[in-house]
Amino acid sequence: MKPAADPATETWLLGLTGADHEFDWDSGNLTKNRKHRVEPRDVQTLIGGDFYFAGRIVEPVHSEPRWLALGEDATGRAVAGIHETRRPTARHQLSRHASKGGSAL
């Protein structure tokens, strides 16, 4: 995976607090998250806390732009958050993947 800097998205993410109203959870996101044992509160803790914004994922190429943030949930479990914008005028939708033991993906 190859990320590239994206200061505008980084600024947007850093401005989030992790509050419920900042997230748009659709059934697809919830299903994917739960497959990786990640609940909405885990993602909200990641975004509301300290995290590293790696940037926009430019390799591999995807049909929709994706961005990567790395951090921890409330229990200290490493979480790699992948987010994509599905509708240009809508709030960003977040999809998260997590792993244990500090391995990002």
N, C-alpha and C positions, 0 to 999 in steps of 0.2 A: 504494500500500500504506500502510495506517495501523496503526501499532503502538500498544499501550497497556501501561502499566507492569504488571509481574507480579513483585513482590518474592520470592515463594516460589519460582518457577521460576528466577529469577536466582540466588538463594542455592544452589539445587540444582546448577545448571550451574557456578557458581564453585567448588563443592566437588569437582568432577570433576578428575581428573589427566590424562585421555587414555589411561589403561590399557586394554588389550584387554577385560578383563572388564566394563568399564563400558558397553559398546556391544552392541546386539542387532541385528546386521546380517542382515536377511532378503534373499531373492533380489530382491525388488522394490526395496529400497533400493539394493542393489549395482548393479542394472541402471540405475536413475535416475542414480546417482552417476557411473557410467562414461559415460553419455550426455553428461555435463558434464565429462568428463576428471578426475573426482575419485575417488581411491582411499580406502579406510578410513584409511590412515596420514595422509592430508591432513586428514581430519576430526579425527582424534585429536590431531594437532598443533595445530589450531585450538583445540580445547577445552582442551588441556593448556597452552596459552600465554595470552597476553593477548588478550582479545577484548572487543567491545562488545556487550552484550545490549540489543537494541532493544525487546524486549517481545513480548507476544502480538499476533498479527496479527488485527485486528478488522475491517478492510476490505481486500480483499474478504472477504465471509463465506464460510467453508468448512464442510463437513459435520462436520469434526473440528477441534478447536482446534489452532492452529499458532503457533510462536514463532520469532523471528529473532535470530540471533547473527552478528556480522560480525568477521572477523579475517583472518589470513594462514596459509598452509601453510608448510612448512619452506623453500620456495624464495622466499618473499615474495609469492606470488600471492594476490590478494584472494579470500577465500572468504566467501560468504553462506550460512550454515547455517540451514535450515528444519527444525524438529523438531516432531513430533506425537506425542501419546500415543494409542496404539491400544487398550490394555487398561488400565483404571484401576488394577489391582493389579500390573501388570508394570512392568519397567524401561521408561523412555522409549526409544522407537525414534527413531533419528536419520536424517534424509534430508538430504543436502547438495547444494547447487548452487554452482558456482564460476564465476568469470569472470576474465579477464585485464585488466590495465591499471587496476585500482582500481574498476571498475564493479561494483556490488554484485549486481544482478540483471539 
